[in-house]
Amino acid sequence: MLKNIPSILSPELLKVLDEMGHADRICIGDGNFPGASMAKPQNAVFLRADGHGVNELLDAILQVKILDAYVEHPAMLMQKMPCDEKLDIPIWHEFEKTIAKYDGRGAAAIGSYERFEFYEQAKTCYCILQSGETSIYANIMLQKGVVK
């Protein structure tokens, strides 16, 4: 057991986070995200975090990993489809608050990809972490920064 490590971070996830270098990305997918199929094209590490929500995983990851300061948007969301344009996505506000706790840019650190571009980008991530999140559009991609 380690001190000061959030218990939600499994040994496998900690290993992956440690292996990641500057600019490597991790995609945290909600329960509907096709994580296993997204991981296959580039042999990304695929991990499951069933029973955990994306925001709680985001918070735990940002306690041990910093976001990339060399890019405008080191955290990327999946944009809503036109048919869902009027839907409110409350978890995005949670993501903003969580990111603001760890990155001075706050919400400005967050960008977005069109849905199918998000899928293409996810295929190039170092790791895809499948959560048990039930909120829709609760997918987020994080780009690792440099520890100084």
N, C-alpha and C positions, 0 to 999 in steps of 0.2 A: 504494500500500500504506500502511496506517495502523499506527502503533505501538499496542501494548497492546490490540488488538482480536482476540478469538479468531478464528482462521482459518475456523472452521465457520460463522461468520456471513457469509453471502453479501452482496454489495452490495445486492441487492434486499431482503433481510431487514433489513439495517442501515437502509435508507431507511424501511421500514415502522415499525421500532421508534422511529426519530426522529420520524416523523409522528404517532405515537400520543400522545394527551394523557392527562391524569389521568382515571382510571376506564375508559379504553379497555381492551379485553381482547384477548388473543391465545390461540387454542386450538392446542395442539400435539397432533396426533393420531398414534396409532400406525398401523402399516401397514394395519390393517383398518378404520380410521376412514373414513367416507364424506365426506372433506374437500371434494371438489369440489362435491358436491350440497349440503353444509351452507353453503358460501360463496355459492351462487347467490341465495337468497331476498332478502338485503339487499345484494347486490353486495360482499361482503367480499373483501378481498384474499386470493387463494389462492396459496400458495407451496409448493414441494416441497423436501424435504431428503432425498432418497433416499440410502440408504447410511449415514444417521446415526440414532442412537437418541434417544429422547425425553429421557432423563436428560442426555446430553451436550449436547443443544440447550438444555435447561433451565439447565444450568450456564453455558453461554456467554451466554444471554440475561440471566441474573441478574447477570452481570459488568458489563453496561451499562445495566440497567434495574432500578428498585426496585419492590417490591411495595407496593400501596396500604396505608398505615397507618391509613386512615380506615374500613376495613371489617374485620370479624372474620376473614373467610376470603378473602384475595385470591388464593388458589390453590385451585382446585376440581377434584376427581377425579370419575370416573364410578363410581357404586356398582355392585357385582356384582348380576347377576340372581339370583333365588332358586335357580335350577338350578345356579349356580356358587358358592353361598354357602360351601361347604367348601374352595374353591380358595384356596391361598396365592398372594398377588400380591407377589412379592419386590421388584418395581420400585417399589412404593409406599414401601418402606423406603429405597430409594435417593433417591427424591424428597424424603423427610423430611430426610435428611442433606444433600442439596444445598441445600434451602431454608434449613436451619439455618446454613449457611455465610454466607448473605447477609441473613437476617432473624432478629432476636433472638427472635421468637415461635416459631421452629422449627416443629415439627409442629402447634402450635396455629394456625398460619396456614393450615392445610389443612382444607378442608371437602369436602363431596361433594354431588352431585346424583344423583337417581334417573336411570337410563340415558336414558329418553326426555326427561326434563327437561334433561339434559346436552345432548342433541341440540338442543332448542329454544334453550337458552342459546348454544350454539355458533353458531347461525344469526344471532345478534346481535353476534358478535365483529367487531372491526375486521379481524382477520386470522386465517386458518386456515392453519397450517403443517403439512403432511403429511410425516411422517417415514417412515423405513423400519423402524421398531421392530417386532420380532417378538413381544414380550411382549403378552399380552392385558391389557385394562383399563389400558393405559399411556397414557391420554389425560389431559391436564391443561390447565386454563384459568387464565391469569394476568391479574390486574387491575393495571394500571400505577399507580404512586404518583406523588407529587409530589417532584421533586428540589429539595432545600432547600440 
